[in-house]
Amino acid sequence: HRAKVMFVGEGPGRDEDLQGEPFVGRAGQLLTDIITKGMGLKRSDVYIANVVKCRPPENRNPEPDEVESCEPFLKKQIDLIRPKVIVALGKFAVQSLLKSKVPITRLRGVWQDYHGIKLMPTFHPAYLLRNPGDKKFVWEDIKKVIRELK
């Protein structure tokens, strides 16, 4: 499965846990809209992964050691897919992939490098559900991704 774009999120939520698929809840619907309406692609054209593969109890943020134990799987997924662009969704995915503590508000919209692959940090769809005013920033970031894929 070669996808030009790979989206990386944080980890599965309750809906994802139940269905065994990434991004199926309301945030997932928003991500699907970004892919289909925003990018003109089908969801099956892109590859969607999470930093951690299992849901932490009480939906808390994953601990550093949980991230570390899942990281080789994500790295392997990225090596297999060899995407042209990675879109990192949310603070957690951005910090995990870039090994950086720089706030996402400073990183988003600026191309980063992940082992020679261009990486675009942007806000997580779940964040956008709570802060719909910031959708415009994600749209700007996605437009840069579209240009890069042309």
C-alpha positions in Angstrom: 0.0 0.0 0.0 1.8 3.1 -1.2 0.1 6.3 -0.1 1.5 9.7 -0.9 0.2 11.1 2.3 0.3 9.6 5.7 -1.7 11.2 8.6 -0.4 10.4 12.1 -2.6 11.0 15.1 -2.2 10.4 18.8 -3.8 7.1 19.7 -7.2 5.3 19.5 -10.2 6.6 21.4 -13.2 4.6 22.5 -14.8 4.4 19.1 -11.5 3.4 17.5 -10.9 0.8 20.1 -14.3 -0.8 19.5 -13.9 -0.8 15.7 -10.2 -1.4 15.5 -9.8 1.4 13.0 -8.1 4.8 13.4 -10.2 8.0 13.4 -13.8 6.7 13.3 -15.5 9.0 15.8 -16.5 12.7 15.3 -12.8 13.7 14.9 -12.5 10.9 12.3 -15.4 12.3 10.3 -13.7 15.7 10.3 -10.5 14.1 9.1 -12.4 12.4 6.4 -13.9 15.7 5.3 -10.4 17.2 5.2 -9.2 14.4 3.0 -12.2 14.2 0.7 -13.5 17.7 0.5 -10.3 19.6 1.3 -7.8 17.5 -0.7 -10.1 15.9 -3.2 -8.8 12.4 -2.3 -10.5 9.3 -1.1 -9.8 8.1 2.5 -8.4 4.9 1.0 -5.8 7.1 -0.9 -4.1 8.1 2.3 -2.7 6.1 5.1 -3.8 6.9 8.7 -1.8 5.8 11.7 -1.4 6.6 15.4 1.7 7.1 17.5 0.4 4.7 20.1 -1.6 1.6 19.0 -3.6 1.0 22.2 -5.9 3.3 24.2 -4.5 4.4 27.5 -7.0 3.9 30.4 -9.4 6.8 31.2 -8.4 8.3 27.9 -5.3 9.9 29.5 -2.3 11.0 27.4 0.1 8.2 26.7 3.2 8.0 29.0 6.6 8.5 27.5 7.4 4.7 27.9 4.2 3.8 26.1 5.2 6.0 23.3 8.6 4.5 23.2 7.3 0.9 23.0 4.9 1.8 20.1 7.4 3.9 18.2 9.2 1.1 16.3 5.8 0.0 14.9 5.1 3.5 13.6 8.6 3.8 12.2 8.1 0.5 10.4 4.7 1.7 9.1 6.4 4.8 7.7 9.2 2.8 6.2 6.7 0.5 4.5 4.4 3.2 3.2 7.3 5.6 2.2 4.9 8.6 2.0 5.9 11.7 0.2 4.4 13.8 3.0 3.5 13.1 6.6 0.8 15.2 8.3 1.2 15.1 12.0 -2.1 15.8 13.8 -1.9 17.5 17.1 0.7 18.4 19.7 1.3 14.8 20.8 2.0 13.3 17.3 4.2 16.3 16.4 6.3 16.1 19.6 6.6 12.4 19.3 7.7 12.4 15.6 10.0 15.5 15.8 11.3 14.8 19.3 10.6 18.4 20.1 8.9 20.2 22.9 8.2 23.3 20.8 4.5 24.2 21.1 2.4 23.1 18.1 1.2 26.7 17.7 4.8 27.6 16.7 5.4 24.6 14.5 2.1 24.3 12.6 2.2 25.3 9.0 6.0 25.1 8.8 7.5 22.2 6.9 9.7 19.9 9.1 11.9 17.0 8.2 11.3 13.4 9.5 14.1 11.1 8.3 14.1 12.8 4.9 10.3 12.9 4.6 8.5 16.3 4.6 6.3 16.6 7.7 3.6 19.1 8.1 2.5 19.7 11.7 -1.1 20.8 12.1 -3.9 20.8 14.7 -5.7 17.6 15.7 -9.3 17.2 14.4 -10.5 16.7 18.0 -9.0 20.1 18.9 -10.9 21.6 15.9 -14.2 20.2 17.3 -13.5 22.3 20.4 -12.0 25.3 18.6 -13.7 25.5 15.2 -12.3 29.0 14.6 -8.9 27.4 14.1 -10.1 25.3 11.1 -8.8 28.0 8.8 -5.2 27.3 10.0 -5.5 23.6 9.2 -6.9 24.5 5.8 -3.8 26.7 5.2 -1.6 23.8 6.2 -3.4 21.3 4.0 -3.1 23.6 1.0 0.7 23.5 1.5 0.5 19.7 1.5 -1.7 19.7 -1.7 0.9 21.9 -3.4 3.7 19.6 -2.3 1.9 16.5 -3.8 1.4 18.1 -7.2 
